[in-house]
């Protein structure tokens, strides 16, 4: 279970970045993948997102280096990485698979609850 109102959130996909960035202040985002700059809505966002640390791939070492208290992933991302993060004591939240609008709303509600919003 995530800590109450996590302060160091890592989003590991463009989808996760879009949801997390819509819900929390940028200073609560510890990192996101470099690909999110191209594939998420961040390319349209204010410059405060430019100072957030980025990583190349969803691997345990670069994510752990960000000292996250919550990592938000897509369900298709590397389960072995998620397991290593959990073993290190990090809360990992897998987004529900989005196949339609109601699924998108459910993903938003799930993350909002996890981040305390």
Beta strands, then each sheet from edge to edge (+ up, - down):
strand 1: 9-11
strand 2: 29-33
strand 3: 54-55
strand 4: 70-73
strand 5: 91-94
sheet 1: 3+ 2+ 1+ 4+ 5+
end
